[in-house]
Amino acid sequence: AIIIIVVLCVITYLYLYKDESLVSKHYINYMAIPENDGVFTWLPDFFPHVAVDISIYTNVEDDYFFLIFP
């Protein structure tokens, strides 16, 4: 239950806080991520290739990366 509350707080923060340097991208599945997009450099090697409904938030200036997928 605590994990759900923490995740909801982070999502709410990301939704309400509009950082000008924050880039958000959404992909329907892993295969939809373009190879030349640069997103692959942020993904860990163990990221599941069967993941769907992927939302990625990055801020290069602050070295920030946040990833959501079910």
Beta strands, then each sheet from edge to edge (+ up, - down):
strand 1: 23-29
strand 2: 52-59
strand 3: 64-68
sheet 1: 1+ 2- 3+
end
